[in-house]
Amino acid sequence: MLITDSGSLSMDFESLVRQHEVRVLRLTIRLTGNHADGQDAAQEVFLRLHQNLSRLHGPEAVLPWLRRVAVNVCFDLGRRARSRPVVPLDSLTLATGESDPEAQAFTKESRDQLQRALAQLGERERTALVLRELEGLSTAEVAETLGTAESTIRVQIARARLKLRELLKGVTV
């Protein structure tokens, strides 16, 4: 935040980028499924922030706006590539507590199975699940980010969990 010559408050773009870049990059990587696409998406998010900074009403509006734009940019990238975004599983805890190669191979196999299952979820269900479970947002925050009702988000998350449970039947994670 800066105080302008007229004495009014103004948001400093560089400060906002420094403040939110890690959070935005983490979200875009999780939604796109890989680091390179996540970086491209994050760059697009901050470009849009720069273009629309004057339209935001105060610093409290920045983070929800960034989340919504990040989700939309990732959706657009997914549509353009005709691929479905996949949540990277390095962000999920699947540690077995074992350090031997056999246990590590088992963990890698479990991660691969879980990643394939997540890829089979619908875009909205996967996004709602990522925002709620991995980003730690409340249901209300997820609803605001996705521009939908809280009840819809609860249904999407419940469906995502049921589908994952069905897809992972018999898999030990």
C-alpha positions in Angstrom: 0.0 0.0 0.0 1.2 3.5 -0.9 -0.1 6.9 0.0 -0.4 9.0 -3.1 0.3 12.7 -3.4 -3.4 13.4 -2.9 -3.2 11.5 0.4 -5.3 8.5 -0.7 -4.3 4.9 -0.4 -3.1 3.0 -3.4 -2.1 -0.6 -3.8 1.4 -1.2 -5.0 1.5 -3.9 -7.7 5.0 -5.2 -6.8 4.1 -5.5 -3.1 1.0 -7.4 -4.0 2.9 -9.8 -6.2 5.5 -10.4 -3.5 2.7 -11.0 -1.0 0.7 -13.4 -3.0 3.0 -15.0 -5.6 3.7 -18.2 -3.6 0.0 -18.8 -2.8 -1.0 -18.2 -6.5 1.7 -20.3 -7.9 0.9 -23.2 -5.5 -2.7 -23.1 -6.5 -2.1 -22.9 -10.3 0.4 -25.8 -10.2 -2.1 -27.9 -8.3 -4.9 -27.0 -10.7 -2.9 -27.5 -13.9 -1.0 -30.6 -12.8 2.5 -29.5 -13.7 5.0 -26.8 -12.8 5.5 -25.2 -16.3 1.7 -24.8 -16.9 1.3 -23.5 -13.3 4.0 -20.9 -13.9 2.4 -19.8 -17.1 -1.0 -19.6 -15.4 0.4 -17.6 -12.4 2.1 -15.2 -14.8 -1.3 -14.6 -16.6 -3.0 -14.1 -13.2 -0.5 -11.4 -12.3 -0.8 -9.8 -15.7 -4.6 -9.6 -15.2 -4.0 -8.1 -11.7 -1.8 -5.4 -13.2 -4.5 -4.6 -15.8 -7.3 -4.6 -13.2 -5.7 -3.2 -10.1 -7.6 0.0 -10.2 -10.9 -1.9 -10.2 -10.2 -3.7 -6.9 -11.6 -2.0 -3.8 -9.0 -2.3 -1.1 -6.4 -4.9 -0.1 -9.0 -7.3 1.3 -10.5 -7.8 -2.2 -7.2 -8.9 -3.7 -6.8 -12.5 -2.5 -10.4 -13.6 -3.4 -10.0 -11.9 -6.8 -6.6 -13.7 -7.4 -8.1 -17.1 -6.5 -11.0 -16.6 -8.8 -8.8 -15.5 -11.7 -6.4 -18.3 -11.1 -9.2 -20.9 -11.3 -10.5 -19.3 -14.5 -7.1 -19.1 -16.1 -6.4 -22.8 -15.3 -9.8 -23.8 -16.6 -9.0 -21.9 -19.8 -5.6 -23.6 -20.1 -7.2 -27.0 -19.6 -9.8 -26.3 -22.3 -7.2 -25.1 -24.8 -5.0 -28.1 -24.2 -8.0 -30.4 -24.3 -6.6 -32.1 -21.2 -7.9 -32.3 -17.7 -5.8 -30.6 -15.0 -4.4 -33.0 -12.4 -3.5 -32.3 -8.8 0.2 -32.9 -8.2 0.4 -35.5 -5.5 3.6 -34.2 -3.9 1.2 -31.9 -2.1 -0.6 -34.8 -0.6 0.8 -36.7 2.3 1.3 -40.3 1.4 4.3 -41.1 3.6 4.5 -44.7 4.8 7.2 -44.0 7.3 9.3 -46.6 5.6 12.7 -45.7 4.0 13.4 -49.0 2.2 13.1 -49.2 -1.6 10.1 -51.6 -1.5 8.1 -49.2 0.7 9.1 -46.3 -1.5 8.0 -48.2 -4.7 4.6 -48.9 -3.0 4.2 -45.3 -2.1 5.0 -44.2 -5.7 2.5 -46.8 -7.1 -0.2 -45.5 -4.6 0.5 -41.9 -5.7 0.2 -42.9 -9.4 -3.1 -44.6 -8.7 -4.4 -41.7 -6.8 -3.3 -39.3 -9.5 -5.1 -41.3 -12.2 -8.2 -41.3 -10.0 -8.1 -37.6 -9.5 -7.7 -37.1 -13.3 -11.0 -38.9 -13.8 -12.9 -36.3 -11.7 -14.8 -33.6 -13.4 -13.1 -30.2 -13.6 -15.4 -28.5 -11.1 -15.3 -31.4 -8.6 -11.5 -31.6 -8.7 -11.2 -27.8 -8.4 -13.6 -27.6 -5.4 -11.8 -30.5 -3.7 -8.3 -28.9 -4.3 -9.5 -25.5 -3.0 -11.2 -27.1 0.1 -8.7 -29.8 1.0 -5.3 -28.7 -0.3 -5.7 -24.9 -0.1 -7.6 -25.1 3.2 -10.4 -22.7 2.1 -13.7 -22.8 3.8 -16.8 -23.9 1.9 -17.9 -20.3 1.7 -14.5 -19.2 0.3 -14.6 -22.0 -2.3 -18.1 -20.9 -3.3 -17.0 -17.3 -3.6 -13.9 -18.3 -5.6 -15.9 -20.4 -8.0 -18.9 -18.1 -8.1 -21.4 -20.6 -7.0 -23.6 -21.5 -4.0 -22.2 -23.1 -0.9 -24.6 -26.0 -1.3 -23.3 -26.7 -4.8 -19.8 -26.7 -3.5 -20.7 -29.2 -0.7 -22.3 -31.5 -3.3 -19.3 -31.2 -5.6 -16.9 -32.1 -2.8 -19.1 -35.0 -1.6 -19.3 -36.3 -5.2 -15.6 -36.0 -5.7 -14.9 -37.9 -2.5 -17.4 -40.7 -3.4 -15.9 -41.0 -6.9 -12.4 -41.2 -5.4 -13.5 -43.8 -2.9 -15.0 -45.9 -5.7 -12.0 -45.5 -8.0 -9.6 -46.3 -5.3 -11.5 -49.3 -3.9 -8.9 -51.9 -2.8 -6.0 -49.5 -3.2 -4.0 -48.9 0.0 -2.8 -45.3 0.1 
